[in-house]
Amino acid sequence: MIRHYTSNPAVSVRSASITELAMASQRLLAVDFEVFGRVQGVFFRKYTQDEGKKLGVRGWCMNTHHGTVAGQLEGPQDKVIMMKEWLQKTGSPSSRIDKAEFKNEKEIEDYSFKSFSVRH
């Protein structure tokens, strides 16, 4: 444990230990997503798969009958956060993202998927 002291040595402020920080970054999260806008016919699913693999998140994505792309993500908390941001702001070069919704976010004990795939 790392301790930092204020000017008053009787008062200590506890910082997170290295182990606690490592454990927080290793927390596995799972979340469902749906992306709205011009996301079909613009290679959005392929770019999503590539980004997921690059970040090391697992899951899947697919086109829906409503003109959106939906799927599931799972991975370390920091990587899931980065993937969610990518889905909200980046997408494929020809896409137009109007909004991205994330639901059912939860901590998981282990992975459900082996990689990131595109479903048809």
DAZI-V223247 format. One record per residue. N is the residue number from 1. RES is the residue in one letter. OMEGA is omega in whole degrees, 0 to 359 (* if undefined). Layout:
N & RES & OMEGA
N & RES & OMEGA
//
This chain:
1 & M & 179
2 & I & 178
3 & R & 174
4 & H & 182
5 & Y & 175
6 & T & 178
7 & S & 175
8 & N & 184
9 & P & 179
10 & A & 182
11 & V & 177
12 & S & 177
13 & V & 183
14 & R & 173
15 & S & 177
16 & A & 177
17 & S & 178
18 & I & 180
19 & T & 179
20 & E & 179
21 & L & 179
22 & A & 180
23 & M & 180
24 & A & 181
25 & S & 180
26 & Q & 176
27 & R & 178
28 & L & 177
29 & L & 172
30 & A & 179
31 & V & 173
32 & D & 178
33 & F & 171
34 & E & 183
35 & V & 183
36 & F & 179
37 & G & 175
38 & R & 186
39 & V & 175
40 & Q & 181
41 & G & 181
42 & V & 179
43 & F & 181
44 & F & 181
45 & R & 180
46 & K & 178
47 & Y & 178
48 & T & 178
49 & Q & 180
50 & D & 181
51 & E & 178
52 & G & 179
53 & K & 179
54 & K & 181
55 & L & 182
56 & G & 173
57 & V & 181
58 & R & 178
59 & G & 183
60 & W & 172
61 & C & 180
62 & M & 171
63 & N & 175
64 & T & 177
65 & H & 181
66 & H & 180
67 & G & 179
68 & T & 171
69 & V & 181
70 & A & 178
71 & G & 179
72 & Q & 176
73 & L & 169
74 & E & 180
75 & G & 177
76 & P & 185
77 & Q & 183
78 & D & 179
79 & K & 177
80 & V & 178
81 & I & 179
82 & M & 179
83 & M & 178
84 & K & 178
85 & E & 178
86 & W & 179
87 & L & 181
88 & Q & 193
89 & K & 189
90 & T & 182
91 & G & 178
92 & S & 184
93 & P & 183
94 & S & 182
95 & S & 171
96 & R & 182
97 & I & 176
98 & D & 176
99 & K & 174
100 & A & 179
101 & E & 180
102 & F & 183
103 & K & 173
104 & N & 178
105 & E & 182
106 & K & 175
107 & E & 180
108 & I & 180
109 & E & 184
110 & D & 180
111 & Y & 173
112 & S & 185
113 & F & 181
114 & K & 181
115 & S & 176
116 & F & 185
117 & S & 173
118 & V & 177
119 & R & 181
120 & H & *
//
